[in-house]
Amino acid sequence: MGTFSIWHWLIVLLVVVLIFGTKKLRNIGKDLGGAVKDFKEGIKGGEDAAKGDSAPAQVAAPNVIEGEARKDKV
């Protein structure tokens, strides 16, 4: 009941390939790799912003007027 041998893993791999097919597994691998790459870039960007190396870009939405609301005393 310890660890699986190489033959157990080969049988599991064969069953997975038979169920999903190679094309679907390739697409899943590509999507997973892209997600990991984006995650790493996001973490790196977060570390850069925390250090203050890059200023965050502030983009105002169109038709937005920035200002301050005051109520005049009568």
All heavy atoms as TSV, in Angstrom:
chain	resi	resn	atom	element	x	y	z
A	1	MET	N	N	0.813	-1.199	0.000
A	1	MET	CA	C	0.000	0.000	0.000
A	1	MET	C	C	0.853	1.258	0.000
A	1	MET	O	O	0.322	2.329	0.182
A	1	MET	CB	C	-0.897	0.026	1.242
A	1	MET	CG	C	-2.192	-0.650	1.092
A	1	MET	SD	S	-3.331	0.577	0.543
A	1	MET	CE	C	-4.616	-0.384	-0.093
A	2	GLY	N	N	2.124	1.144	-0.209
A	2	GLY	CA	C	3.017	2.303	-0.198
A	2	GLY	C	C	2.872	3.133	-1.450
A	2	GLY	O	O	1.776	3.495	-1.872
A	3	THR	N	N	3.976	3.421	-2.091
A	3	THR	CA	C	3.963	4.254	-3.281
A	3	THR	C	C	3.628	3.418	-4.513
A	3	THR	O	O	3.771	2.199	-4.527
A	3	THR	CB	C	5.336	4.915	-3.483
A	3	THR	OG1	O	6.314	3.887	-3.637
A	3	THR	CG2	C	5.687	5.795	-2.303
A	4	PHE	N	N	3.187	4.106	-5.547
A	4	PHE	CA	C	2.873	3.427	-6.796
A	4	PHE	C	C	4.145	3.198	-7.598
A	4	PHE	O	O	5.042	4.030	-7.605
A	4	PHE	CB	C	1.897	4.271	-7.628
A	4	PHE	CG	C	0.523	4.334	-7.024
A	4	PHE	CD1	C	0.070	5.510	-6.457
A	4	PHE	CD2	C	-0.314	3.236	-7.037
A	4	PHE	CE1	C	-1.187	5.589	-5.912
A	4	PHE	CE2	C	-1.582	3.304	-6.492
A	4	PHE	CZ	C	-2.022	4.480	-5.927
A	5	SER	N	N	4.182	2.102	-8.320
A	5	SER	CA	C	5.339	1.834	-9.173
A	5	SER	C	C	5.142	2.536	-10.521
A	5	SER	O	O	4.080	3.112	-10.794
A	5	SER	CB	C	5.499	0.328	-9.391
A	5	SER	OG	O	4.443	-0.167	-10.192
A	6	ILE	N	N	6.143	2.485	-11.347
A	6	ILE	CA	C	6.069	3.120	-12.666
A	6	ILE	C	C	4.960	2.496	-13.508
A	6	ILE	O	O	4.311	3.181	-14.298
A	6	ILE	CB	C	7.443	3.061	-13.376
A	6	ILE	CG1	C	7.432	3.885	-14.676
A	6	ILE	CG2	C	7.822	1.634	-13.693
A	6	ILE	CD1	C	7.396	5.346	-14.462
A	7	TRP	N	N	4.698	1.220	-13.315
A	7	TRP	CA	C	3.655	0.550	-14.096
A	7	TRP	C	C	2.274	1.065	-13.729
A	7	TRP	O	O	1.409	1.213	-14.602
A	7	TRP	CB	C	3.744	-0.963	-13.907
A	7	TRP	CG	C	5.021	-1.496	-14.479
A	7	TRP	CD1	C	6.085	-1.977	-13.799
A	7	TRP	CD2	C	5.374	-1.530	-15.871
A	7	TRP	NE1	N	7.087	-2.319	-14.659
A	7	TRP	CE2	C	6.675	-2.059	-15.946
A	7	TRP	CE3	C	4.732	-1.165	-17.044
A	7	TRP	CZ2	C	7.334	-2.231	-17.151
A	7	TRP	CZ3	C	5.384	-1.352	-18.242
A	7	TRP	CH2	C	6.671	-1.872	-18.291
A	8	HIS	N	N	2.055	1.369	-12.470
A	8	HIS	CA	C	0.768	1.938	-12.077
A	8	HIS	C	C	0.553	3.295	-12.755
A	8	HIS	O	O	-0.528	3.584	-13.249
A	8	HIS	CB	C	0.705	2.120	-10.556
A	8	HIS	CG	C	0.602	0.845	-9.802
A	8	HIS	ND1	N	1.684	0.289	-9.156
A	8	HIS	CD2	C	-0.434	0.006	-9.595
A	8	HIS	CE1	C	1.307	-0.825	-8.579
A	8	HIS	NE2	N	0.022	-1.028	-8.832
A	9	TRP	N	N	1.592	4.138	-12.762
A	9	TRP	CA	C	1.477	5.452	-13.373
A	9	TRP	C	C	1.292	5.358	-14.882
A	9	TRP	O	O	0.559	6.164	-15.468
A	9	TRP	CB	C	2.683	6.326	-13.039
A	9	TRP	CG	C	2.703	6.724	-11.590
A	9	TRP	CD1	C	3.603	6.357	-10.660
A	9	TRP	CD2	C	1.739	7.546	-10.930
A	9	TRP	NE1	N	3.277	6.902	-9.445
A	9	TRP	CE2	C	2.133	7.647	-9.577
A	9	TRP	CE3	C	0.586	8.208	-11.332
A	9	TRP	CZ2	C	1.415	8.375	-8.633
A	9	TRP	CZ3	C	-0.129	8.941	-10.393
A	9	TRP	CH2	C	0.278	9.019	-9.066
A	10	LEU	N	N	1.932	4.403	-15.529
A	10	LEU	CA	C	1.753	4.222	-16.974
A	10	LEU	C	C	0.333	3.795	-17.305
A	10	LEU	O	O	-0.256	4.260	-18.293
A	10	LEU	CB	C	2.760	3.212	-17.522
A	10	LEU	CG	C	4.204	3.700	-17.586
A	10	LEU	CD1	C	5.122	2.563	-18.033
A	10	LEU	CD2	C	4.327	4.879	-18.514
A	11	ILE	N	N	-0.239	2.933	-16.488
A	11	ILE	CA	C	-1.621	2.506	-16.715
A	11	ILE	C	C	-2.571	3.680	-16.503
A	11	ILE	O	O	-3.504	3.889	-17.297
A	11	ILE	CB	C	-1.972	1.316	-15.798
A	11	ILE	CG1	C	-1.184	0.081	-16.244
A	11	ILE	CG2	C	-3.473	1.036	-15.818
A	11	ILE	CD1	C	-1.274	-1.093	-15.309
A	12	VAL	N	N	-2.352	4.469	-15.476
A	12	VAL	CA	C	-3.191	5.645	-15.237
A	12	VAL	C	C	-3.076	6.619	-16.410
A	12	VAL	O	O	-4.075	7.153	-16.889
A	12	VAL	CB	C	-2.796	6.332	-13.904
A	12	VAL	CG1	C	-3.453	7.688	-13.767
A	12	VAL	CG2	C	-3.154	5.436	-12.735
A	13	LEU	N	N	-1.858	6.847	-16.899
A	13	LEU	CA	C	-1.651	7.742	-18.037
A	13	LEU	C	C	-2.366	7.217	-19.283
A	13	LEU	O	O	-3.004	7.986	-20.004
A	13	LEU	CB	C	-0.159	7.894	-18.315
A	13	LEU	CG	C	0.218	8.790	-19.491
A	13	LEU	CD1	C	-0.231	10.214	-19.242
A	13	LEU	CD2	C	1.713	8.730	-19.739
A	14	LEU	N	N	-2.290	5.926	-19.528
A	14	LEU	CA	C	-2.961	5.318	-20.680
A	14	LEU	C	C	-4.475	5.497	-20.585
A	14	LEU	O	O	-5.126	5.850	-21.575
A	14	LEU	CB	C	-2.593	3.835	-20.772
A	14	LEU	CG	C	-3.251	3.063	-21.906
A	14	LEU	CD1	C	-2.715	3.551	-23.244
A	14	LEU	CD2	C	-3.008	1.579	-21.733
A	15	VAL	N	N	-5.034	5.293	-19.413
A	15	VAL	CA	C	-6.481	5.450	-19.236
A	15	VAL	C	C	-6.894	6.907	-19.454
A	15	VAL	O	O	-7.896	7.181	-20.120
A	15	VAL	CB	C	-6.905	4.952	-17.828
A	15	VAL	CG1	C	-8.337	5.337	-17.515
A	15	VAL	CG2	C	-6.716	3.449	-17.722
A	16	VAL	N	N	-6.107	7.842	-18.937
A	16	VAL	CA	C	-6.428	9.262	-19.117
A	16	VAL	C	C	-6.374	9.642	-20.591
A	16	VAL	O	O	-7.241	10.357	-21.097
A	16	VAL	CB	C	-5.462	10.135	-18.277
A	16	VAL	CG1	C	-5.571	11.591	-18.658
A	16	VAL	CG2	C	-5.750	9.953	-16.796
A	17	VAL	N	N	-5.364	9.163	-21.308
A	17	VAL	CA	C	-5.253	9.458	-22.745
A	17	VAL	C	C	-6.421	8.844	-23.501
A	17	VAL	O	O	-6.981	9.473	-24.416
A	17	VAL	CB	C	-3.897	8.969	-23.297
A	17	VAL	CG1	C	-3.876	9.011	-24.809
A	17	VAL	CG2	C	-2.767	9.811	-22.732
A	18	LEU	N	N	-6.825	7.645	-23.138
A	18	LEU	CA	C	-7.954	7.010	-23.812
A	18	LEU	C	C	-9.263	7.758	-23.542
A	18	LEU	O	O	-10.122	7.856	-24.415
A	18	LEU	CB	C	-8.080	5.555	-23.375
A	18	LEU	CG	C	-7.011	4.612	-23.922
A	18	LEU	CD1	C	-7.175	3.227	-23.309
A	18	LEU	CD2	C	-7.078	4.528	-25.433
A	19	ILE	N	N	-9.415	8.275	-22.353
A	19	ILE	CA	C	-10.659	8.976	-22.013
A	19	ILE	C	C	-10.722	10.353	-22.671
A	19	ILE	O	O	-11.713	10.707	-23.307
A	19	ILE	CB	C	-10.807	9.113	-20.479
A	19	ILE	CG1	C	-11.070	7.742	-19.868
A	19	ILE	CG2	C	-11.939	10.067	-20.115
A	19	ILE	CD1	C	-11.080	7.723	-18.355
A	20	PHE	N	N	-9.654	11.135	-22.535
A	20	PHE	CA	C	-9.696	12.522	-22.998
A	20	PHE	C	C	-9.156	12.718	-24.410
A	20	PHE	O	O	-9.539	13.652	-25.091
A	20	PHE	CB	C	-8.917	13.421	-22.034
A	20	PHE	CG	C	-9.556	13.532	-20.686
A	20	PHE	CD1	C	-8.985	12.916	-19.595
A	20	PHE	CD2	C	-10.730	14.235	-20.505
A	20	PHE	CE1	C	-9.570	13.008	-18.349
A	20	PHE	CE2	C	-11.322	14.336	-19.267
A	20	PHE	CZ	C	-10.735	13.711	-18.189
A	21	GLY	N	N	-8.219	11.915	-24.842
A	21	GLY	CA	C	-7.609	12.102	-26.151
A	21	GLY	C	C	-6.439	13.058	-26.071
A	21	GLY	O	O	-6.349	13.903	-25.175
A	22	THR	N	N	-5.532	12.928	-27.029
A	22	THR	CA	C	-4.310	13.725	-26.981
A	22	THR	C	C	-4.557	15.196	-27.285
A	22	THR	O	O	-3.902	16.066	-26.718
A	22	THR	CB	C	-3.270	13.167	-27.965
A	22	THR	OG1	O	-3.837	13.142	-29.277
A	22	THR	CG2	C	-2.835	11.776	-27.562
A	23	LYS	N	N	-5.491	15.503	-28.179
A	23	LYS	CA	C	-5.738	16.902	-28.534
A	23	LYS	C	C	-6.289	17.685	-27.349
A	23	LYS	O	O	-5.842	18.792	-27.058
A	23	LYS	CB	C	-6.715	16.981	-29.705
A	23	LYS	CG	C	-6.918	18.384	-30.220
A	23	LYS	CD	C	-7.775	18.413	-31.450
A	23	LYS	CE	C	-7.919	19.834	-31.952
A	23	LYS	NZ	N	-8.784	19.916	-33.116
A	24	LYS	N	N	-7.240	17.110	-26.643
A	24	LYS	CA	C	-7.819	17.798	-25.496
A	24	LYS	C	C	-6.778	17.956	-24.388
A	24	LYS	O	O	-6.696	19.002	-23.747
A	24	LYS	CB	C	-9.024	17.039	-24.975
A	24	LYS	CG	C	-9.705	17.722	-23.810
A	24	LYS	CD	C	-11.090	17.208	-23.608
A	24	LYS	CE	C	-11.969	18.379	-23.754
A	24	LYS	NZ	N	-13.258	18.310	-24.104
A	25	LEU	N	N	-5.942	16.938	-24.176
A	25	LEU	CA	C	-4.897	17.031	-23.157
A	25	LEU	C	C	-3.874	18.104	-23.527
A	25	LEU	O	O	-3.387	18.829	-22.658
A	25	LEU	CB	C	-4.209	15.683	-22.968
A	25	LEU	CG	C	-5.041	14.615	-22.266
A	25	LEU	CD1	C	-4.291	13.302	-22.259
A	25	LEU	CD2	C	-5.405	15.036	-20.868
A	26	ARG	N	N	-3.547	18.228	-24.821
A	26	ARG	CA	C	-2.620	19.262	-25.264
A	26	ARG	C	C	-3.203	20.649	-25.008
A	26	ARG	O	O	-2.503	21.554	-24.541
A	26	ARG	CB	C	-2.317	19.079	-26.752
A	26	ARG	CG	C	-1.210	19.957	-27.254
A	26	ARG	CD	C	-0.868	19.711	-28.720
A	26	ARG	NE	N	-1.060	18.345	-29.155
A	26	ARG	CZ	C	-1.826	17.996	-30.203
A	26	ARG	NH1	N	-2.435	18.915	-30.910
A	26	ARG	NH2	N	-1.961	16.741	-30.539
A	27	ASN	N	N	-4.488	20.821	-25.302
A	27	ASN	CA	C	-5.143	22.115	-25.055
A	27	ASN	C	C	-5.194	22.443	-23.570
A	27	ASN	O	O	-4.980	23.595	-23.178
A	27	ASN	CB	C	-6.551	22.119	-25.643
A	27	ASN	CG	C	-6.540	22.133	-27.152
A	27	ASN	OD1	O	-5.556	22.501	-27.775
A	27	ASN	ND2	N	-7.641	21.702	-27.750
A	28	ILE	N	N	-5.469	21.450	-22.751
A	28	ILE	CA	C	-5.504	21.662	-21.303
A	28	ILE	C	C	-4.121	22.064	-20.808
A	28	ILE	O	O	-3.980	22.983	-20.001
A	28	ILE	CB	C	-6.007	20.402	-20.574
A	28	ILE	CG1	C	-7.488	20.191	-20.870
A	28	ILE	CG2	C	-5.782	20.500	-19.074
A	28	ILE	CD1	C	-8.028	18.865	-20.379
A	29	GLY	N	N	-3.084	21.387	-21.294
A	29	GLY	CA	C	-1.721	21.717	-20.896
A	29	GLY	C	C	-1.324	23.115	-21.318
A	29	GLY	O	O	-0.682	23.856	-20.564
A	30	LYS	N	N	-1.726	23.511	-22.526
A	30	LYS	CA	C	-1.406	24.857	-23.020
A	30	LYS	C	C	-2.121	25.920	-22.181
A	30	LYS	O	O	-1.530	26.933	-21.807
A	30	LYS	CB	C	-1.827	24.977	-24.482
A	30	LYS	CG	C	-1.333	26.234	-25.165
A	30	LYS	CD	C	-1.839	26.338	-26.590
A	30	LYS	CE	C	-1.322	25.213	-27.448
A	30	LYS	NZ	N	-1.708	25.358	-28.864
A	31	ASP	N	N	-3.386	25.686	-21.865
A	31	ASP	CA	C	-4.138	26.635	-21.049
A	31	ASP	C	C	-3.568	26.732	-19.635
A	31	ASP	O	O	-3.454	27.827	-19.081
A	31	ASP	CB	C	-5.613	26.229	-20.977
A	31	ASP	CG	C	-6.331	26.368	-22.305
A	31	ASP	OD1	O	-5.805	27.082	-23.185
A	31	ASP	OD2	O	-7.403	25.757	-22.473
A	32	LEU	N	N	-3.206	25.605	-19.074
A	32	LEU	CA	C	-2.638	25.604	-17.725
A	32	LEU	C	C	-1.292	26.313	-17.704
A	32	LEU	O	O	-1.009	27.098	-16.799
A	32	LEU	CB	C	-2.496	24.172	-17.218
A	32	LEU	CG	C	-1.999	24.007	-15.792
A	32	LEU	CD1	C	-2.984	24.637	-14.816
A	32	LEU	CD2	C	-1.801	22.540	-15.476
A	33	GLY	N	N	-0.472	26.075	-18.711
A	33	GLY	CA	C	0.825	26.750	-18.795
A	33	GLY	C	C	0.676	28.253	-18.940
A	33	GLY	O	O	1.418	29.031	-18.334
A	34	GLY	N	N	-0.280	28.684	-19.757
A	34	GLY	CA	C	-0.530	30.117	-19.917
A	34	GLY	C	C	-1.020	30.755	-18.623
A	34	GLY	O	O	-0.630	31.875	-18.288
A	35	ALA	N	N	-1.858	30.029	-17.882
A	35	ALA	CA	C	-2.352	30.559	-16.618
A	35	ALA	C	C	-1.225	30.700	-15.606
A	35	ALA	O	O	-1.147	31.700	-14.883
A	35	ALA	CB	C	-3.454	29.658	-16.062
A	36	VAL	N	N	-0.330	29.721	-15.557
A	36	VAL	CA	C	0.801	29.793	-14.631
A	36	VAL	C	C	1.721	30.952	-15.015
A	36	VAL	O	O	2.195	31.693	-14.153
A	36	VAL	CB	C	1.572	28.451	-14.613
A	36	VAL	CG1	C	2.886	28.580	-13.873
A	36	VAL	CG2	C	0.718	27.359	-13.992
A	37	LYS	N	N	1.947	31.140	-16.313
A	37	LYS	CA	C	2.803	32.238	-16.777
A	37	LYS	C	C	2.196	33.588	-16.402
A	37	LYS	O	O	2.892	34.475	-15.893
A	37	LYS	CB	C	2.980	32.139	-18.291
A	37	LYS	CG	C	3.861	33.211	-18.869
A	37	LYS	CD	C	3.981	33.059	-20.366
A	37	LYS	CE	C	4.782	34.198	-20.957
A	37	LYS	NZ	N	4.803	34.146	-22.417
A	38	ASP	N	N	0.889	33.748	-16.622
A	38	ASP	CA	C	0.218	34.996	-16.263
A	38	ASP	C	C	0.258	35.233	-14.752
A	38	ASP	O	O	0.414	36.358	-14.295
A	38	ASP	CB	C	-1.229	34.993	-16.748
A	38	ASP	CG	C	-1.330	35.073	-18.263
A	38	ASP	OD1	O	-0.337	35.472	-18.905
A	38	ASP	OD2	O	-2.407	34.738	-18.795
A	39	PHE	N	N	0.104	34.155	-13.985
A	39	PHE	CA	C	0.155	34.276	-12.532
A	39	PHE	C	C	1.523	34.749	-12.074
A	39	PHE	O	O	1.634	35.648	-11.235
A	39	PHE	CB	C	-0.185	32.928	-11.890
A	39	PHE	CG	C	-0.129	32.941	-10.396
A	39	PHE	CD1	C	-1.137	33.535	-9.659
A	39	PHE	CD2	C	0.932	32.358	-9.727
A	39	PHE	CE1	C	-1.091	33.548	-8.279
A	39	PHE	CE2	C	0.996	32.368	-8.351
A	39	PHE	CZ	C	-0.024	32.957	-7.623
A	40	LYS	N	N	2.580	34.171	-12.655
A	40	LYS	CA	C	3.939	34.579	-12.288
A	40	LYS	C	C	4.195	36.033	-12.659
A	40	LYS	O	O	4.817	36.775	-11.904
A	40	LYS	CB	C	4.968	33.676	-12.968
A	40	LYS	CG	C	5.054	32.301	-12.362
A	40	LYS	CD	C	6.117	31.474	-13.050
A	40	LYS	CE	C	6.227	30.100	-12.449
A	40	LYS	NZ	N	7.241	29.279	-13.130
A	41	GLU	N	N	3.721	36.463	-13.831
A	41	GLU	CA	C	3.884	37.859	-14.231
A	41	GLU	C	C	3.111	38.787	-13.303
A	41	GLU	O	O	3.581	39.872	-12.970
A	41	GLU	CB	C	3.413	38.055	-15.672
A	41	GLU	CG	C	4.340	37.441	-16.699
A	41	GLU	CD	C	3.808	37.558	-18.108
A	41	GLU	OE1	O	2.689	38.096	-18.301
A	41	GLU	OE2	O	4.503	37.100	-19.031
A	42	GLY	N	N	1.938	38.358	-12.857
A	42	GLY	CA	C	1.151	39.158	-11.926
A	42	GLY	C	C	1.843	39.288	-10.582
A	42	GLY	O	O	1.858	40.367	-9.981
A	43	ILE	N	N	2.430	38.209	-10.110
A	43	ILE	CA	C	3.161	38.253	-8.846
A	43	ILE	C	C	4.371	39.169	-8.981
A	43	ILE	O	O	4.661	39.979	-8.105
A	43	ILE	CB	C	3.597	36.833	-8.422
A	43	ILE	CG1	C	2.384	35.978	-8.090
A	43	ILE	CG2	C	4.560	36.882	-7.247
A	43	ILE	CD1	C	1.593	36.468	-6.902
A	44	LYS	N	N	5.083	39.057	-10.097
A	44	LYS	CA	C	6.259	39.899	-10.317
A	44	LYS	C	C	5.842	41.366	-10.387
A	44	LYS	O	O	6.510	42.230	-9.834
A	44	LYS	CB	C	6.960	39.484	-11.608
A	44	LYS	CG	C	8.226	40.243	-11.878
A	44	LYS	CD	C	8.894	39.763	-13.149
A	44	LYS	CE	C	10.136	40.569	-13.436
A	44	LYS	NZ	N	10.756	40.192	-14.700
A	45	GLY	N	N	4.748	41.651	-11.061
A	45	GLY	CA	C	4.247	43.018	-11.151
A	45	GLY	C	C	3.825	43.552	-9.794
A	45	GLY	O	O	4.024	44.721	-9.489
A	46	GLY	N	N	3.249	42.696	-8.958
A	46	GLY	CA	C	2.857	43.105	-7.620
A	46	GLY	C	C	4.054	43.423	-6.756
A	46	GLY	O	O	4.031	44.353	-5.947
A	47	GLU	N	N	5.121	42.663	-6.911
A	47	GLU	CA	C	6.336	42.922	-6.147
A	47	GLU	C	C	6.975	44.234	-6.598
A	47	GLU	O	O	7.468	44.998	-5.775
A	47	GLU	CB	C	7.325	41.773	-6.309
A	47	GLU	CG	C	6.887	40.496	-5.627
A	47	GLU	CD	C	7.802	39.320	-5.917
A	47	GLU	OE1	O	8.734	39.480	-6.733
A	47	GLU	OE2	O	7.573	38.254	-5.338
A	48	ASP	N	N	6.962	44.504	-7.904
A	48	ASP	CA	C	7.520	45.757	-8.415
A	48	ASP	C	C	6.733	46.956	-7.896
A	48	ASP	O	O	7.302	47.981	-7.534
A	48	ASP	CB	C	7.529	45.769	-9.945
A	48	ASP	CG	C	8.543	44.789	-10.529
A	48	ASP	OD1	O	9.430	44.335	-9.782
A	48	ASP	OD2	O	8.431	44.490	-11.734
A	49	ALA	N	N	5.417	46.827	-7.859
A	49	ALA	CA	C	4.577	47.927	-7.377
A	49	ALA	C	C	4.787	48.138	-5.884
A	49	ALA	O	O	4.762	49.276	-5.403
A	49	ALA	CB	C	3.108	47.630	-7.674
A	50	ALA	N	N	5.000	47.054	-5.142
A	50	ALA	CA	C	5.222	47.187	-3.704
A	50	ALA	C	C	6.551	47.886	-3.417
A	50	ALA	O	O	6.672	48.628	-2.452
A	50	ALA	CB	C	5.201	45.814	-3.041
A	51	LYS	N	N	7.537	47.651	-4.261
A	51	LYS	CA	C	8.833	48.298	-4.089
A	51	LYS	C	C	8.785	49.762	-4.504
A	51	LYS	O	O	9.632	50.552	-4.129
A	51	LYS	CB	C	9.902	47.577	-4.918
A	51	LYS	CG	C	10.240	46.202	-4.403
A	51	LYS	CD	C	11.278	45.554	-5.290
A	51	LYS	CE	C	11.589	44.148	-4.851
A	51	LYS	NZ	N	12.525	43.483	-5.759
A	52	GLY	N	N	7.824	50.128	-5.337
A	52	GLY	CA	C	7.717	51.501	-5.797
A	52	GLY	C	C	8.487	51.739	-7.075
A	52	GLY	O	O	8.727	52.872	-7.441
A	53	ASP	N	N	8.894	50.678	-7.764
A	53	ASP	CA	C	9.649	50.837	-9.004
A	53	ASP	C	C	8.789	51.406	-10.117
A	53	ASP	O	O	9.245	52.206	-10.920
A	53	ASP	CB	C	10.234	49.489	-9.451
A	53	ASP	CG	C	11.305	48.994	-8.488
A	53	ASP	OD1	O	11.819	49.827	-7.713
A	53	ASP	OD2	O	11.602	47.795	-8.520
A	54	SER	N	N	7.557	50.988	-10.180
A	54	SER	CA	C	6.692	51.476	-11.248
A	54	SER	C	C	5.434	52.067	-10.629
A	54	SER	O	O	4.831	51.497	-9.736
A	54	SER	CB	C	6.318	50.335	-12.201
A	54	SER	OG	O	5.617	49.331	-11.499
A	55	ALA	N	N	5.044	53.224	-11.128
A	55	ALA	CA	C	3.837	53.874	-10.643
A	55	ALA	C	C	2.640	53.277	-11.361
A	55	ALA	O	O	2.679	53.048	-12.562
A	55	ALA	CB	C	3.910	55.376	-10.911
A	56	PRO	N	N	1.564	53.009	-10.651
A	56	PRO	CA	C	0.383	52.465	-11.306
A	56	PRO	C	C	-0.248	53.504	-12.223
A	56	PRO	O	O	-0.313	54.691	-11.889
A	56	PRO	CB	C	-0.545	52.101	-10.153
A	56	PRO	CG	C	-0.084	52.918	-9.003
A	56	PRO	CD	C	1.388	53.151	-9.213
A	57	ALA	N	N	-0.659	53.061	-13.365
A	57	ALA	CA	C	-1.276	53.971	-14.323
A	57	ALA	C	C	-2.706	54.242	-13.883
A	57	ALA	O	O	-3.472	53.333	-13.619
A	57	ALA	CB	C	-1.257	53.355	-15.713
A	58	GLN	N	N	-3.059	55.519	-13.806
A	58	GLN	CA	C	-4.407	55.895	-13.439
A	58	GLN	C	C	-5.110	56.421	-14.677
A	58	GLN	O	O	-4.732	57.456	-15.226
A	58	GLN	CB	C	-4.394	56.960	-12.347
A	58	GLN	CG	C	-3.841	56.454	-11.039
A	58	GLN	CD	C	-3.868	57.539	-9.976
A	58	GLN	OE1	O	-4.151	58.693	-10.264
A	58	GLN	NE2	N	-3.566	57.153	-8.758
A	59	VAL	N	N	-6.102	55.696	-15.095
A	59	VAL	CA	C	-6.845	56.065	-16.277
A	59	VAL	C	C	-8.263	56.401	-15.842
A	59	VAL	O	O	-8.946	55.586	-15.232
A	59	VAL	CB	C	-6.864	54.912	-17.307
A	59	VAL	CG1	C	-7.678	55.283	-18.516
A	59	VAL	CG2	C	-5.450	54.532	-17.683
A	60	ALA	N	N	-8.679	57.611	-16.131
A	60	ALA	CA	C	-10.026	58.035	-15.762
A	60	ALA	C	C	-11.014	57.522	-16.804
A	60	ALA	O	O	-10.711	57.440	-17.987
A	60	ALA	CB	C	-10.100	59.554	-15.675
A	61	ALA	N	N	-12.179	57.187	-16.333
A	61	ALA	CA	C	-13.230	56.740	-17.239
A	61	ALA	C	C	-13.700	57.939	-18.053
A	61	ALA	O	O	-13.638	59.082	-17.593
A	61	ALA	CB	C	-14.382	56.141	-16.446
A	62	PRO	N	N	-14.166	57.732	-19.276
A	62	PRO	CA	C	-14.647	58.853	-20.085
A	62	PRO	C	C	-15.871	59.497	-19.436
A	62	PRO	O	O	-16.655	58.850	-18.777
A	62	PRO	CB	C	-14.999	58.214	-21.425
A	62	PRO	CG	C	-15.099	56.769	-21.169
A	62	PRO	CD	C	-14.275	56.474	-19.965
A	63	ASN	N	N	-15.984	60.791	-19.631
A	63	ASN	CA	C	-17.104	61.581	-19.119
A	63	ASN	C	C	-17.149	61.614	-17.596
A	63	ASN	O	O	-18.211	61.700	-17.004
A	63	ASN	CB	C	-18.443	61.078	-19.667
A	63	ASN	CG	C	-18.490	61.141	-21.171
A	63	ASN	OD1	O	-17.906	62.031	-21.776
A	63	ASN	ND2	N	-19.156	60.192	-21.779
A	64	VAL	N	N	-16.019	61.541	-16.951
A	64	VAL	CA	C	-15.970	61.623	-15.503
A	64	VAL	C	C	-15.317	62.942	-15.133
A	64	VAL	O	O	-14.238	63.269	-15.614
A	64	VAL	CB	C	-15.167	60.447	-14.897
A	64	VAL	CG1	C	-14.994	60.635	-13.401
A	64	VAL	CG2	C	-15.864	59.139	-15.189
A	65	ILE	N	N	-15.970	63.696	-14.290
A	65	ILE	CA	C	-15.435	64.961	-13.826
A	65	ILE	C	C	-14.981	64.756	-12.390
A	65	ILE	O	O	-15.773	64.395	-11.518
A	65	ILE	CB	C	-16.498	66.079	-13.896
A	65	ILE	CG1	C	-16.958	66.254	-15.336
A	65	ILE	CG2	C	-15.936	67.376	-13.330
A	65	ILE	CD1	C	-18.108	67.201	-15.490
A	66	GLU	N	N	-13.710	64.971	-12.164
A	66	GLU	CA	C	-13.187	64.826	-10.822
A	66	GLU	C	C	-13.329	66.162	-10.101
A	66	GLU	O	O	-13.094	67.230	-10.672
A	66	GLU	CB	C	-11.736	64.389	-10.856
A	66	GLU	CG	C	-11.554	62.991	-11.423
A	66	GLU	CD	C	-10.132	62.523	-11.303
A	66	GLU	OE1	O	-9.392	63.028	-10.455
A	66	GLU	OE2	O	-9.772	61.627	-12.075
A	67	GLY	N	N	-13.697	66.095	-8.856
A	67	GLY	CA	C	-13.848	67.334	-8.118
A	67	GLY	C	C	-14.247	67.050	-6.686
A	67	GLY	O	O	-14.160	65.940	-6.204
A	68	GLU	N	N	-14.706	68.096	-6.030
A	68	GLU	CA	C	-15.065	67.981	-4.640
A	68	GLU	C	C	-16.446	68.578	-4.462
A	68	GLU	O	O	-16.760	69.652	-4.984
A	68	GLU	CB	C	-14.041	68.767	-3.807
A	68	GLU	CG	C	-14.291	68.763	-2.332
A	68	GLU	CD	C	-13.215	69.555	-1.610
A	68	GLU	OE1	O	-12.034	69.404	-1.936
A	68	GLU	OE2	O	-13.591	70.324	-0.712
A	69	ALA	N	N	-17.287	67.886	-3.723
A	69	ALA	CA	C	-18.641	68.376	-3.470
A	69	ALA	C	C	-18.660	69.104	-2.144
A	69	ALA	O	O	-18.164	68.592	-1.140
A	69	ALA	CB	C	-19.627	67.234	-3.449
A	70	ARG	N	N	-19.205	70.313	-2.151
A	70	ARG	CA	C	-19.316	71.106	-0.919
A	70	ARG	C	C	-20.733	71.640	-0.795
A	70	ARG	O	O	-21.403	71.892	-1.780
A	70	ARG	CB	C	-18.364	72.300	-0.944
A	70	ARG	CG	C	-16.925	71.934	-0.897
A	70	ARG	CD	C	-16.089	73.163	-0.776
A	70	ARG	NE	N	-16.117	73.888	-2.054
A	70	ARG	CZ	C	-15.548	75.064	-2.245
A	70	ARG	NH1	N	-14.955	75.679	-1.271
A	70	ARG	NH2	N	-15.585	75.648	-3.428
A	71	LYS	N	N	-21.127	71.818	0.429
A	71	LYS	CA	C	-22.418	72.442	0.667
A	71	LYS	C	C	-22.145	73.793	1.300
A	71	LYS	O	O	-21.502	73.885	2.341
A	71	LYS	CB	C	-23.273	71.576	1.600
A	71	LYS	CG	C	-24.628	72.120	1.853
A	71	LYS	CD	C	-25.450	71.190	2.718
A	71	LYS	CE	C	-26.817	71.794	2.934
A	71	LYS	NZ	N	-27.640	70.928	3.784
A	72	ASP	N	N	-22.587	74.862	0.621
A	72	ASP	CA	C	-22.379	76.212	1.125
A	72	ASP	C	C	-23.330	76.479	2.299
A	72	ASP	O	O	-24.501	76.097	2.258
A	72	ASP	CB	C	-22.622	77.245	0.028
A	72	ASP	CG	C	-21.556	77.166	-1.055
A	72	ASP	OD1	O	-20.415	76.764	-0.741
A	72	ASP	OD2	O	-21.872	77.504	-2.209
A	73	LYS	N	N	-22.797	77.155	3.297
A	73	LYS	CA	C	-23.629	77.531	4.441
A	73	LYS	C	C	-24.413	78.786	4.096
A	73	LYS	O	O	-23.886	79.739	3.543
A	73	LYS	CB	C	-22.760	77.776	5.659
A	73	LYS	CG	C	-22.093	76.530	6.154
A	73	LYS	CD	C	-21.278	76.806	7.393
A	73	LYS	CE	C	-20.586	75.552	7.865
A	73	LYS	NZ	N	-19.793	75.797	9.059
A	74	VAL	N	N	-25.673	78.777	4.409
A	74	VAL	CA	C	-26.532	79.931	4.109
A	74	VAL	C	C	-26.757	80.760	5.324
A	74	VAL	O	O	-26.753	80.467	6.420
A	74	VAL	CB	C	-27.884	79.473	3.535
A	74	VAL	CG1	C	-28.776	80.659	3.265
A	74	VAL	CG2	C	-27.687	78.643	2.318
